[in-house]
């Protein structure tokens, strides 16, 4: 392809060169205006979600305008026009406006970001080259004028003017060559780059539409042909760019030789390996600056003098470090490396080197995290691969598992949820193979019932797709602790169809809606808690106390035998199915229970959650994991908790005791009776149920409370939030869990300590790492850093910690 502006003409600075240059500049201005219009229209489409039809129509109009711009350009194969491709895409968008709300995020990534990058990087680079070219051109004209006006009588002035003119000619030649090169590259790149951007957006349409829409079925072959055309066009542009670079290099070498400054050595295959010179501010009283050779080696930041072979360790463990730029110094290109004990001020030679060093140190921190979290042998790596959400399904199926090695995470998650009692059918209408779930209730739903659950509001039901959405490990734990059968024994304990007709798979919408509202909003079928005036068992015996059966993690090295389970069940007098049981105080005829200390043979104790002992599903799944339950422990009925007086039996106290016992079904029953998830227990140091769940180390109990509107900013009488408690107890998984939900790291307790201060004082490297990384990520977001490079590190590290806390909590226990 012949360049739009010829390289040889630019050296002559001929009128032809100036005319072609003006034409190319006008074309670039028009292109920028069109692209900015596209970005603006796309932003309007995203921001006006409620008026998405109007915004989409505007976006399509913008695409039609862009098609007109390319009306004279032809693709390589089959002589198809770019304008025709864009017009066909806009016609397809007119047909799918009603699905447009699920594509907003992809529209931002594929259109706004790419075109903004094209405008702010490629076009901006050309404009900067233009300004520099115009400046050198003016200086060249001044040099010519000065040379022409030099008098013959002053040979020194003539020689000086001639030398200056020679230098300016070389500078003008170099600058004009660079400017022409930038223009030619941009004009060559614009076609395939813009078309590739719009093509990626159209592929996103095809990806997000469910079940192979007929429109995309017709459009898919055409899109594949366009993709092939784009690939050919991109390959051709690469060849053209290489040819122009060679021609540019040849002309440049002929005119002048340019030397490049020495850059820090950085290996492409390892982002965290970098070495080079930096200025370091000393820690003495003079605060002088010295130049040292720095390097990142084995999780350490080290340096040495030019003439010394021994290394000095500046930071022993990069996991405890953060790096940030410094702007308040008079010196340029400075950045600071912070650790819990000290800080180091460093200076690079240029802004590019400063950014390179900051990125390399942050990559070194990230690599140190990964080396700590990842296993060193093949078995641990395989175990980590299987620790993704839903991987526990293999343990449910045992040796006879039918799961295939290539089965997706969504399929494994569905297999796991369906293995729980009742989950293979919709919790409300009984439809087979539900594909949706209410995560805060712990149930599976069909698509019809899930629509009505959404209409209830997220304060009642949080609906999520089992197969399409991403699930956190803690969320899956909550689901596996509950299940349809467990929940229905709470919300359908006393069904009265005179209040609402039970929904079925083929019932009317009005019947389904009335049943769901009566069940979850009005809670019409929930059994009442016995109060002080109703404290007798069905047999007429007086109930003297109550307690909650504790839920613990069964250790792999120790399990309950079938005979033991049966003997425990024989001790229970189950009166209400899964969640309530009356336990006779006297089992030996003495009329006194040795554990409770409450006498009277005619008295019974009300125990919540004992029905779980009769179900073997939680034992076989072994799902509960917490950082304080790694030792072998199996609780029986006599080691639940202390007995409470019946007069203190109310929903709030029941929720508090259930959180202490890590018993999610009883917690759900307490919420069904109207318990406040943020209730403060003045009798227990002003703690909330969430703080009590933190003390047990249970991720599932904490996640369940957070899903049901528990707040992370509630403090006890010592001014400590749940994050304070998790840090004090060294529960790394819960710290990660709270930070992901935006817990306030700056909250101070009555002693003036924030969580980071506590973590540093206890020398808990994992929690310090999480707190510092979350703080750095928040600072980068608040400073509007373009692209926020901390996001990827933050997400990767927190994802690894979440998986480890959910599947291998013993690895996070600090001895």
FENKA-V250769 format. One record per helix or strand of 3 or more residues. SS is the DSSP state (H for helix, E for strand). FROM is the first residue (numbers start at 1). TO is the last residue. If there is no record, write none. Layout:
ss->[SS SS]
from->[FROM FROM]
to->[TO TO]
This chain:
ss->[H H H H H H H E E E E H E E E H H H H E E H E H H H E H E E H H H H H H H H H H H H H H H]
from->[7 15 52 82 97 155 214 274 289 300 312 318 322 334 343 351 378 393 409 436 443 447 463 473 484 509 542 562 580 603 610 617 637 646 651 664 682 689 699 722 732 755 765 790 809]
to->[12 47 69 95 149 208 255 281 297 304 315 320 326 338 347 373 385 400 418 438 445 456 465 481 491 521 548 570 584 608 614 621 639 648 660 672 684 696 707 729 740 761 782 807 812]
